[in-house]
Amino acid sequence: MKKFAMRASALAALALCHPVFANEVDDLKAEIAAQKAAEAAQKARLDALEARLNAMSAQQAAAPAKAPVVAKALQTDQNGVKIIDTPAGVSLYDNGNTSLRMYGLVEATGSHANHQTAGGGSATGMQVAWFSGNRLGFDADHALAIGDQIGLPGLKVISKLETEFELPTGDMDTGNVFFNRDAWMGFYSDDLGKVTVGRQNTLTRDFTANWGDPYGGADVSLKEGGYSNVNNFKQFIFYSGGANGTRLNSAIEWKKKFGQHIVAGVGFAFGSQGNGGSGDVGNGGSTPGDFKKGQTQEVSIALNALEVGPGLLSANVSYDRANVNDLIHQSELIGGNYRIGMFRVNGGYVHYTAEQGAANSAGNRTDNSWTVSMSLLPTPENEFALGFNEMKGKNAGFSGGGNILNPFGNTAGVTATAADGSKKAIFGSYMYHVDRQLDVYFAADHFKVDGGWVIGDAQGNGNHFGAGQAYNNETEVAVGARYKF
């Protein structure tokens, strides 16, 4: 009886518990099913997002890359020429609003020159570059948004720092002066033109470079120009000089293009032959109490690419006046070139006067000099050039070394002058343009002096390149290569 009661109690308890256990299992099954459904939905959402991402990536890869936004002012170089049309050097930094570019030119020249000594001795070997001074430079441009507000769209601040070195030795071209070629800043816009302040080319040099020899550009631009570097005819460049030579210290220059054919410029250099104010070692500052000493004033105007007959004529006229140690030097220069197809002829005339000796005690020097040259470019790779110049002077003073001084040289110490005389030079070259950056060349020149003209350096540079004496009837031949980057 007792056993029966125990069994009945167990069966009753089991009957009461079974529904509870069944409900818990169902709940677990339902939770698992819900979680699986949520996981499937999440996976579907992830798959959709991944598919969308892949589609957008493929579309972006197929679309052309967007160029960075470049300010209008930085789409041209410092002379207003579109960057795409001119070698721009190596970009060091460019964020579309500010750019810094490095550029350079390296030229190696080997030459043979006779009559280097009184006995007629010759010299053979490397020389300072025949065509172009070796250089390393930096151009910095910064677009100015204020230009649009003041009516000068495309306005930018510009700066150039450029040094020159000599390849045979690695020496500075000018000892203890690093940026001897250029050290200036300024502003540029199409409407304003180009304004530069600091050490830079004389204005006249930039304008006469298209006829002073056959190697400059055919048209005058806002870019600094020059003549060839070290040879027996380059002295003609000194007629385009100023109080500091063919570059000016403490100078302000303005150049501007007017339409398609006209370029005008004005230049002024402050007194720069003393240590007044913040002057340098003796050439950059004014002389206290003598504001005019070392000043230079220049003005030039050019007409470019005028259609005359079957060809194009480019011509310019310049006036150049300088106070060199309180003596007045001045030149009037006129010249140009005419080109027909692959042929170009250049020519120009210079009238130069200079006071000489203390208080002009040695009297005025007067030069009437001229040059003519031509170039031929039968193909883009081959270029031939030939030229002649004559530097002809009256009452030209001697330097302390007994040589005729170059135009715009320091005539304060002149105590003796020459009879009438001249220096004549003939030159020619062949250049092969391998590509836009590399040229190889063969060149030759010959000079002769007559009358009272005396020259004591093969290049007419005084003692700048050493004390070697070059005598009458010197002939020089040279070969070289020029690499630009």
Buried (B, 14 or more C-beta within 10 A) or exposed (E): EEEEEEEEEEEEEEEEEEEEEEEEEEEEEEEEEEEEEEEEEEEEEEEEEEEEEEEEEEEEEEEEEEEEEBBBBBEBBBBBBEBEEEEBBEEEEBEEBBBBBEBBBBBBBBBBBBBBEEEEEEBEEBBBBBBBBBBBBBBBBBBBEEBEEEEBEBBBBBBBBBBBBBBBEEEBBBEEBEBBBBBBBBBBBBEBBBBBBBBBBBBBBBBBBBBBBBBBEBBBBBBBBBBBBBBBBBBBBBBBBBBBBBBBBBBBBBBBBEEEBEBBBBBBBBBBBBBBEEBBEEBBBBBEEBEEBBBBBBBBBBBBBBEEEEBBBBBBBBBBBBBBBBBBBBBBBBBBBBBEEBEBBBBBBBBBBBBBBBEBEBBBBBBBBBBBBBBBBEEEEEBBBBBBBBBBBBBBBBBEEEBBBBBBBBBBBBEEBBEBBBBBBBBBBBBBBEEEEEBBBEBBBBBBBEBBBBBBBBBBBBEBBEEBBBBEEBBBBBBBBBBBE
